[in-house]
């Protein structure tokens, strides 16, 4: 199981196969919280920003497991990957808008997580 998802062998996959593999992973009805977090960490470790449809799949997996905090962490991870290009982050939020509205997800900025405590 581990070798199929998230080893160095997935680095060389074409984009369509990569997205299909991870979409299948996050749509697995037997996915538990541990495997969700492991999969999210593996995808985050790649030197790329996931496509919006893959992020939607991650959101729905979080919803199935009732893990709202992880949806916020996914958005934080995306924002941290592109700190010098806020246009890409805004585009991502625009693409994810309908899904976020459906699931009731708010951004880390709307939660005030970007403000340091005093």
N, C-alpha and C positions, 0 to 999 in steps of 0.2 A: 504494500500500500504506500509506504513512504517513498519508495523509489519511483513510483508512478507519478506522484505529485511533489514537485518542489526540489528535485535534485538538479544538479548542473546540466543534466541532459535537456531540460526544458528551455535552457537559454537559447538554443539554436532552432527552436521551432518557428515556423512561419506564424505571423500574427494571428491568422484565422484559427490555426490549430491551438495556439496558446490560449486564446480567448475561449474556444470551445472546451478545452480541457478544464480550465478553471470555472467556467460556467457550469459544467457537469459536476465539478467538485462541490461548489456552493449550493447547487440545487439538490444535492443528495439528501433525501429525507432522513437518513440515518446519521447525518452530521450532528455531532455534539459540540459543546462549547470548547472543549479542548482542541478538537480538529478545526473548528472555525478559527480560533485564534492562531493556530499553527499555520493554516492556509493563508490567513491575512498577513502574517509575518513574512511568509515566504514571498508572497506577491509584492509586499512592500519593499523587500530587500532587493528586488530587481531594479535595474537602472532604467526605469520607465514609469510613466504615469498611466494607470489603468484606464481603459476606455470607459465612458459613462455607462454603457450597458453592462459592463462587468461590475462596476461599482453598484449599480442597481441590484444585481444579483447578490452582491455581498449584503446590501441593506435588507433584502428579503430574507436572507439566511439569518441575519441578526434578529429580524422580527419573528421568525419561526421559533427562535430560541429565547425570545423575550429579553434581548440584550441591547437595550437602547444605548447604553454608554458606549458600546463598541461602535455604533454608527457615528457617534461624535468623534471617536478616536480615528475612524477611517477618514473623516473629513480633515481632522488635524494632520494626519499623515500626508494627505494629498497637498494640503497647504504648505507643510514644511518642505516638501520636495521641490516646490517652485516659489521660493521666497522672493526672487527677483523679478518674477513675471506675474503680477496679480491679474493680468488679463486672462491668462489660462485658467486660473482658479475661478474667476467670475464666469468664464465660459462653462466650466465644469458644473458650477452651481446652477447655471441657466439650463443646462442639459438635464440635470438631476432634479430640477424644480418640481415637475409633476409627481415624481416618485416620492420626493421628500414631503411634499404636501399630503400625498395619500397616506404615508406612514407617520406623519406628524413629527418629522425630524427637523430640528433647527440647527443652524450652524454654530460652531464654537464662538464666533463673534457675537451672535445673538444671545448666547448664554453668558457672555461677558468673560469667557475664559482667556481672552487675550490681554486682560487687565491684570497686572501683578497685584497681589494682596499687599496691604500696608501693614 
